[in-house]
Amino acid sequence: MDINIKTRLKDNPMNFEELVFKTRTYRRFDESFSVPQKTLRELVNLTRFSASGANRQPLKYLLYGNPSDCSRIFPSLAWAGYLKEWEGPEPGERPSAYIVILGDKSITDSFGVDHGIAAQTIMLGASTLGMGGCMIASIRKEELRTELNIPGQYEILLVLALGKPVEKVVIDDIKDGDVKYWRDDSQVHHVPKRSLDELILKL
Amino acid sequence: MDINIKTRLKDNPMNFEELVFKTRTYRRFDESFSVPQKTLRELVNLTRFSASGANRQPLKYLLYGNPSDCSRIFPSLAWAGYLKEWEGPEPGERPSAYIVILGDKSITDSFGVDHGIAAQTIMLGASTLGMGGCMIASIRKEELRTELNIPGQYEILLVLALGKPVEKVVIDDIKDGDVKYWRDDSQVHHVPKRSLDELILKL
């Protein structure tokens, strides 16, 4: 195997750094946009080639891309905990599709971080297509289970909301350790991020 | 925001699908290759722009790229559980660098899947550089904590082993539900993966 190694991300024409930077969490969408089922399947297909603890591959997926299904899922989700005045996206700005990530307990009871790996892979993939979305862990799970008739064999792990973003999201340097995102008067969504030096420990 | 939406991954010049496919789990490396500290920092920097539950950003990182540090970490790691006859890579084929992912309990006790998101982001980034590696959760944590003097404030979550891969890894269709990876007589590493139709539930 002859591999041409590069040491700086910017040296790579793929510019993965730009893709990661572009993959913001979005919560407001152009709801008139629709995500084809084939696209949702392609996004899930990416997860087949992503790491899985002990290669068990215990995750299962439910795909929803039509408006009537989406309206069944929306009420079970909690949106943007730090925006106390905001109950989530208005009609017209709601997600166009959802991917529900389940853990199949007939395979294992321990899903490790498989769903984090899968969710990030899907979100980066969606971003290459110009889409965006939100990983939602704050779910009224029993309500969603009933609404979607999800058998007890499956644990509800995450819901990925997807669509065509219509909000501007910017990253700010963190101030005084305050991690709360906020919206300014122009409805720009600000997300404070810790510095690299704060993340890398020197022991 | 005027976004040109694509619906098929293959329509994107970045070819993210190819990147994901190329990002295999590797366990044998050219140990003479060295990973600059700057590269490790760039990889961790990607995680600053990845999703974090409630934007808490509780992960911290330890970076090790020199041979003497690597030899301190290697003994605490368990390799390839399904390869019973193999105790891990021989000297000369061991990783050239490690990123230890910690959860800072002074920020939160619940790290959700932040470390899965971060690990996949780092591994995809490493892959764009021609590197490869392995996410390791099977760690003798107290041994590693002592060796690296990791304070009790930090939970050891994952170790990412990185280097220049020297093994061939292929993906096979799964047979009879057997997820165990294996090595053939030519030392090619085979990884059985479930089909897309098995992953997508229809309720």
Boltz contact constraints between the chains, C-beta under 6 A:
constraints:
  - contact:
      token1: [A, 3]
      token2: [B, 130]
      max_distance: 6.0
  - contact:
      token1: [A, 4]
      token2: [B, 130]
      max_distance: 6.0
  - contact:
      token1: [A, 5]
      token2: [B, 130]
      max_distance: 6.0
  - contact:
      token1: [A, 5]
      token2: [B, 164]
      max_distance: 6.0
  - contact:
      token1: [A, 6]
      token2: [B, 129]
      max_distance: 6.0
  - contact:
      token1: [A, 6]
      token2: [B, 130]
      max_distance: 6.0
  - contact:
      token1: [A, 7]
      token2: [B, 36]
      max_distance: 6.0
  - contact:
      token1: [A, 7]
      token2: [B, 39]
      max_distance: 6.0
  - contact:
      token1: [A, 9]
      token2: [B, 42]
      max_distance: 6.0
  - contact:
      token1: [A, 12]
      token2: [B, 128]
      max_distance: 6.0
  - contact:
      token1: [A, 14]
      token2: [B, 14]
      max_distance: 6.0
  - contact:
      token1: [A, 14]
      token2: [B, 128]
      max_distance: 6.0
  - contact:
      token1: [A, 16]
      token2: [B, 125]
      max_distance: 6.0
  - contact:
      token1: [A, 16]
      token2: [B, 128]
      max_distance: 6.0
  - contact:
      token1: [A, 20]
      token2: [B, 46]
      max_distance: 6.0
  - contact:
      token1: [A, 20]
      token2: [B, 49]
      max_distance: 6.0
  - contact:
      token1: [A, 21]
      token2: [B, 49]
      max_distance: 6.0
  - contact:
      token1: [A, 25]
      token2: [B, 51]
      max_distance: 6.0
  - contact:
      token1: [A, 36]
      token2: [B, 7]
      max_distance: 6.0
  - contact:
      token1: [A, 39]
      token2: [B, 7]
      max_distance: 6.0
  - contact:
      token1: [A, 42]
      token2: [B, 9]
      max_distance: 6.0
  - contact:
      token1: [A, 45]
      token2: [B, 196]
      max_distance: 6.0
  - contact:
      token1: [A, 46]
      token2: [B, 20]
      max_distance: 6.0
  - contact:
      token1: [A, 48]
      token2: [B, 193]
      max_distance: 6.0
  - contact:
      token1: [A, 49]
      token2: [B, 20]
      max_distance: 6.0
  - contact:
      token1: [A, 49]
      token2: [B, 21]
      max_distance: 6.0
  - contact:
      token1: [A, 51]
      token2: [B, 25]
      max_distance: 6.0
  - contact:
      token1: [A, 51]
      token2: [B, 135]
      max_distance: 6.0
  - contact:
      token1: [A, 55]
      token2: [B, 179]
      max_distance: 6.0
  - contact:
      token1: [A, 55]
      token2: [B, 181]
      max_distance: 6.0
  - contact:
      token1: [A, 56]
      token2: [B, 179]
      max_distance: 6.0
  - contact:
      token1: [A, 57]
      token2: [B, 194]
      max_distance: 6.0
  - contact:
      token1: [A, 60]
      token2: [B, 199]
      max_distance: 6.0
  - contact:
      token1: [A, 60]
      token2: [B, 201]
      max_distance: 6.0
  - contact:
      token1: [A, 61]
      token2: [B, 199]
      max_distance: 6.0
  - contact:
      token1: [A, 61]
      token2: [B, 200]
      max_distance: 6.0
  - contact:
      token1: [A, 62]
      token2: [B, 201]
      max_distance: 6.0
  - contact:
      token1: [A, 113]
      token2: [B, 113]
      max_distance: 6.0
  - contact:
      token1: [A, 113]
      token2: [B, 115]
      max_distance: 6.0
  - contact:
      token1: [A, 113]
      token2: [B, 116]
      max_distance: 6.0
  - contact:
      token1: [A, 115]
      token2: [B, 113]
      max_distance: 6.0
  - contact:
      token1: [A, 116]
      token2: [B, 113]
      max_distance: 6.0
  - contact:
      token1: [A, 116]
      token2: [B, 116]
      max_distance: 6.0
  - contact:
      token1: [A, 116]
      token2: [B, 117]
      max_distance: 6.0
  - contact:
      token1: [A, 117]
      token2: [B, 116]
      max_distance: 6.0
  - contact:
      token1: [A, 117]
      token2: [B, 120]
      max_distance: 6.0
  - contact:
      token1: [A, 120]
      token2: [B, 117]
      max_distance: 6.0
  - contact:
      token1: [A, 120]
      token2: [B, 120]
      max_distance: 6.0
  - contact:
      token1: [A, 120]
      token2: [B, 121]
      max_distance: 6.0
  - contact:
      token1: [A, 121]
      token2: [B, 120]
      max_distance: 6.0
  - contact:
      token1: [A, 125]
      token2: [B, 16]
      max_distance: 6.0
  - contact:
      token1: [A, 128]
      token2: [B, 12]
      max_distance: 6.0
  - contact:
      token1: [A, 128]
      token2: [B, 14]
      max_distance: 6.0
  - contact:
      token1: [A, 128]
      token2: [B, 16]
      max_distance: 6.0
  - contact:
      token1: [A, 129]
      token2: [B, 6]
      max_distance: 6.0
  - contact:
      token1: [A, 130]
      token2: [B, 3]
      max_distance: 6.0
  - contact:
      token1: [A, 130]
      token2: [B, 4]
      max_distance: 6.0
  - contact:
      token1: [A, 130]
      token2: [B, 5]
      max_distance: 6.0
  - contact:
      token1: [A, 135]
      token2: [B, 51]
      max_distance: 6.0
  - contact:
      token1: [A, 149]
      token2: [B, 203]
      max_distance: 6.0
  - contact:
      token1: [A, 164]
      token2: [B, 5]
      max_distance: 6.0
  - contact:
      token1: [A, 179]
      token2: [B, 55]
      max_distance: 6.0
  - contact:
      token1: [A, 179]
      token2: [B, 56]
      max_distance: 6.0
  - contact:
      token1: [A, 181]
      token2: [B, 55]
      max_distance: 6.0
  - contact:
      token1: [A, 193]
      token2: [B, 48]
      max_distance: 6.0
  - contact:
      token1: [A, 194]
      token2: [B, 57]
      max_distance: 6.0
  - contact:
      token1: [A, 196]
      token2: [B, 45]
      max_distance: 6.0
  - contact:
      token1: [A, 199]
      token2: [B, 60]
      max_distance: 6.0
  - contact:
      token1: [A, 199]
      token2: [B, 61]
      max_distance: 6.0
  - contact:
      token1: [A, 200]
      token2: [B, 61]
      max_distance: 6.0
  - contact:
      token1: [A, 201]
      token2: [B, 60]
      max_distance: 6.0
  - contact:
      token1: [A, 201]
      token2: [B, 62]
      max_distance: 6.0
  - contact:
      token1: [A, 203]
      token2: [B, 149]
      max_distance: 6.0
